[in-house]
Amino acid sequence: MSDIVETTCDLTTLATAINDEHRACVQALRAGLAHAIRAGELLIEAKAAVAHGEWLPWLSSHFEGSERTAQAYMRVARGATELAEGNPQRVADFTYREALAALAPRAPVRPGAISPAELLDASEEEIARHYRAIDERLAELRHRLDASDIGLTEVLDI
């Protein structure tokens, strides 16, 4: 008895069907971004309509997703113009996850910042100076958060 399994299907037909399903899957993933953008627009509208301080309670009782999902939907809705960059068709090329990645904040390169490679050769004084700068930035962010009624992700602009 042979270990080779015989197929009654033509491999060309199988390849065509496989690629058809692959294209349909890619198209469905890309259509998901349009739904995420629209959900984000509606969430932004709802947030503007609820009373101050009532957004999270309203969201938890009316939205089937998580707070994090709502924030992500609103982020892609706000960033749709940036994603298009003068070409509205470009948005159609993104999946939802790709759009979130494209809109993710980039860590700015700060003058005097130390790279991981430089850190290995840095003196204790240089390392201490960089840690102090980080602590100062964190204190500034904490102050902004304490002085506002917005969430941490909005303070960090993510």
Secondary structure, 3 states (H helix, E strand, C coil): CCCCCCCCCCHHHHHHHHHHHHHHHHHHHHHHHHHHHHHHHHHHHHHHHCCCCCHHHHHHHHCCCCHHHHHHHHHHHHCHHHHHCCCHHHHCCCCHHHHHHHHCCCCCCCCCCCCHHHHHHCCHHHHHHHHHHHHHHHHHHHHHHHCCCCCHHHHCCC
